[in-house]
Amino acid sequence: MGVVSAQLQVISYPQSKVRSTGFEVVEVELPALQPEQVLVRNTWTSVDPGLRLRLRKTAPAGYFTSFPLHAPMDGILTIGEVVESRAKGFTVGDTVWHAQGWRQYAVVDASVEQMNGLGTLKILDTTNTPPQWYLGPLGGMGLTAYAGLSVVRALDGGERVWVSAAAGAVGAIVAQIAVEMGHRVVASAGSAQKVSWLLDEVGVEGAFNYREESPRAALARLAPEGIDVYFDNVGGEHLEAALDAMRPFGRIALCGSVSDYELAAVGPRNLFLATAKNLTLAGFRGGAHVHLLDEMQNLLGTWLREGRMTYRETVYSGLENAPIAMRDMLAGRTIGKTLIRL
Ligand SMILES: NC(=O)c1ccc[n+]([C@@H]2O[C@H](COP(=O)([O-])OP(=O)(O)OC[C@H]3O[C@@H](n4cnc5c(N)ncnc54)[C@H](OP(=O)(O)O)[C@@H]3O)[C@@H](O)[C@H]2O)c1
C-alpha cells in the first residue's frame, strides 16, 4: 500500500467572503514513485490573497487557473522534507520547496518546471535560516517586493514612497527595503497595532490606519508635497488616493488589488490623472522576475541574519485550519506572513 496523504479540496466556491465551510480535508493514497520523482512530507505552506482569485469558476485571464472542485488545491510555494527519492540530486532529509501545497505529502516531478521556475523542486540552504523564511522574505514575497520596486525604478533611495497593506507579507518587505534604501516611507494598514509596528520596528517615517482615516486625508497630512512612488497592494480607493497624491512623472507598482478580491471592484475613477501627470503604472508578477531571486535572497538574507530586518509571521496549525487562515488573512486579522504549519 502507498503512502496515505491528507489534502485540502474545495467543495464549493465562496460567494463573497471566504468562510471555513466549502472545503474538506480528504485522505488519498499516493501512487508509487516513478523515476525522477521524490516524495516530500510538507511542513509549511503559504496562505496568499491570490488564492482567493482561484476560488471561483474562472480565475482572471492570464493568472493561475481556478481550483477545480473536489481536487487537491495546489499552493503557491510549499516547504517540505524529502522522505523518498528516485531523482538524481535529491536525498532523504533534504529541505526543499515546490508548488504542491495544501497536502501532507506530495509526489513531485523533479525535472518539471513550475511557476516559471520559481516553484520547481529545489533544495534550500537552512543553515542559520528557518525553512519558513523561504515562504516569506526569501521566497515569493521577497521576490515580489524586490521586483516591484525594481520595475518602478525605486531601488535607489531619496524619494517619497507609499506602501499599502504594509503590515502584510509583501508590504512589510517593501517598506523595509524602501527604508533601507533611503526613501522617506509612508505606510498604511488596517489596525492601530499594525501602525505601531510599522512606525516602531519597521522604521517608516509615517503610517496610518486606513479604517480610521481615509488614504486621501492621511496622504495630505503625512506627505503634503506628494509621493513619487506608490507600491499598490490594495487597489480601489487606495489607488485613487495615490493618483491624486502622485507628483509628476511618479511611478506606481501594481502588485495586487486585494480590496476587490472578495467584493466588486471600485475605481480608479480618476485614471486620467495618470495622463495629466505623466505617470507610469506598471503591473508585474514576482514570478516574471525569477532572475532577481539570487540577488534578493543575498540582500535580504544578510539583513535578516544581521537583525537589520524585522520579519513577522502568523502561524496556523494543520490543513483543517487552512480555510480559517485564509479568511483571517483576507480580513486583516493576521500580521506579516500568514503560514500553515503542517
Ligand atoms: N504581483 C505579484 O506577483 C504578487 C505576489 C504576491 C502577492 N501579491 C499581491 O500583493 C498583495 C499583498 O499580498 P500578501 O501576500 O502580502 O498579503 P498580506 O498583505 O499578508 O495579506 C493581505 C492584507 O491585505 C489587507 N487588506 C485586505 N482587504 C483590504 C482592503 N479592503 N483594503 C485595504 N487592505 C486590505 C489586510 O491587511 P490590513 O489589516 O492592512 O487591512 C490583509 O492582511 C495582494 O494584493 C496580493 O494579491 C502580488
The ligand as an SDF file (V2000), in Angstrom:
LIG
                    3D

 48 52  0  0  0  0  0  0  0  0999 V2000
    2.2140   40.5880   -8.2190 N   0  0  0  0  0  0  0  0  0  0  0  0
    2.6360   39.5050   -7.5820 C   0  0  0  0  0  0  0  0  0  0  0  0
    3.4460   38.7160   -8.0640 O   0  0  0  0  0  0  0  0  0  0  0  0
    2.1190   39.2520   -6.1940 C   0  0  0  0  0  0  0  0  0  0  0  0
    2.6690   38.2470   -5.3900 C   0  0  0  0  0  0  0  0  0  0  0  0
    2.2010   38.1000   -4.0770 C   0  0  0  0  0  0  0  0  0  0  0  0
    1.1780   38.9210   -3.6250 C   0  0  0  0  0  0  0  0  0  0  0  0
    0.6530   39.8550   -4.4660 N   0  0  0  0  0  0  0  0  0  0  0  0
   -0.3880   40.7830   -4.0150 C   0  0  0  0  0  0  0  0  0  0  0  0
    0.1640   41.6050   -3.0080 O   0  0  0  0  0  0  0  0  0  0  0  0
   -0.8430   41.9810   -2.0870 C   0  0  0  0  0  0  0  0  0  0  0  0
   -0.4170   41.5960   -0.6860 C   0  0  0  0  0  0  0  0  0  0  0  0
   -0.2810   40.1840   -0.6290 O   0  0  0  0  0  0  0  0  0  0  0  0
    0.3360   39.4920    0.6620 P   0  0  0  0  0  0  0  0  0  0  0  0
    0.6060   38.0820    0.3240 O   0  0  0  0  0  0  0  0  0  0  0  0
    1.4360   40.3220    1.1820 O   0  0  0  0  0  0  0  0  0  0  0  0
   -0.8930   39.5250    1.6560 O   0  0  0  0  0  0  0  0  0  0  0  0
   -0.9570   40.1850    3.0990 P   0  0  0  0  0  0  0  0  0  0  0  0
   -0.6920   41.6420    2.9410 O   0  0  0  0  0  0  0  0  0  0  0  0
   -0.1370   39.4230    4.0500 O   0  0  0  0  0  0  0  0  0  0  0  0
   -2.4940   39.9840    3.4600 O   0  0  0  0  0  0  0  0  0  0  0  0
   -3.4600   40.7340    2.8170 C   0  0  0  0  0  0  0  0  0  0  0  0
   -3.7420   42.0270    3.6220 C   0  0  0  0  0  0  0  0  0  0  0  0
   -4.4670   42.9360    2.8110 O   0  0  0  0  0  0  0  0  0  0  0  0
   -5.1410   43.8230    3.6580 C   0  0  0  0  0  0  0  0  0  0  0  0
   -6.4800   44.0700    3.1280 N   0  0  0  0  0  0  0  0  0  0  0  0
   -7.4760   43.1670    2.9130 C   0  0  0  0  0  0  0  0  0  0  0  0
   -8.5730   43.7910    2.4260 N   0  0  0  0  0  0  0  0  0  0  0  0
   -8.2520   45.1030    2.3500 C   0  0  0  0  0  0  0  0  0  0  0  0
   -8.9780   46.2560    1.9250 C   0  0  0  0  0  0  0  0  0  0  0  0
  -10.2490   46.1790    1.5000 N   0  0  0  0  0  0  0  0  0  0  0  0
   -8.3480   47.4570    1.9670 N   0  0  0  0  0  0  0  0  0  0  0  0
   -7.0710   47.5510    2.4030 C   0  0  0  0  0  0  0  0  0  0  0  0
   -6.3420   46.4850    2.8170 N   0  0  0  0  0  0  0  0  0  0  0  0
   -6.9350   45.2800    2.7900 C   0  0  0  0  0  0  0  0  0  0  0  0
   -5.2530   43.1670    5.0380 C   0  0  0  0  0  0  0  0  0  0  0  0
   -4.4530   43.8810    5.9870 O   0  0  0  0  0  0  0  0  0  0  0  0
   -4.9990   45.2040    6.7290 P   0  0  0  0  0  0  0  0  0  0  0  0
   -5.0830   44.8980    8.1800 O   0  0  0  0  0  0  0  0  0  0  0  0
   -3.9430   46.1910    6.4380 O   0  0  0  0  0  0  0  0  0  0  0  0
   -6.3410   45.5290    6.1520 O   0  0  0  0  0  0  0  0  0  0  0  0
   -4.6300   41.8060    4.8140 C   0  0  0  0  0  0  0  0  0  0  0  0
   -3.8990   41.3380    5.9000 O   0  0  0  0  0  0  0  0  0  0  0  0
   -2.1270   41.3210   -2.5770 C   0  0  0  0  0  0  0  0  0  0  0  0
   -2.8250   42.2170   -3.4000 O   0  0  0  0  0  0  0  0  0  0  0  0
   -1.6050   40.1430   -3.4010 C   0  0  0  0  0  0  0  0  0  0  0  0
   -2.5270   39.6870   -4.3390 O   0  0  0  0  0  0  0  0  0  0  0  0
    1.0990   40.0280   -5.7330 C   0  0  0  0  0  0  0  0  0  0  0  0
  1  2  1  0
  2  3  2  0
  2  4  1  0
  4  5  1  0
  4 48  2  0
  5  6  2  0
  6  7  1  0
  7  8  2  0
  8  9  1  0
  8 48  1  0
  9 10  1  0
  9 46  1  0
 10 11  1  0
 11 12  1  0
 11 44  1  0
 12 13  1  0
 13 14  1  0
 14 15  2  0
 14 16  1  0
 14 17  1  0
 17 18  1  0
 18 19  2  0
 18 20  1  0
 18 21  1  0
 21 22  1  0
 22 23  1  0
 23 24  1  0
 23 42  1  0
 24 25  1  0
 25 26  1  0
 25 36  1  0
 26 27  1  0
 26 35  1  0
 27 28  2  0
 28 29  1  0
 29 30  1  0
 29 35  2  0
 30 31  1  0
 30 32  2  0
 32 33  1  0
 33 34  2  0
 34 35  1  0
 36 37  1  0
 36 42  1  0
 37 38  1  0
 38 39  2  0
 38 40  1  0
 38 41  1  0
 42 43  1  0
 44 45  1  0
 44 46  1  0
 46 47  1  0
M  CHG  2   8   1  16  -1
M  END
$$$$
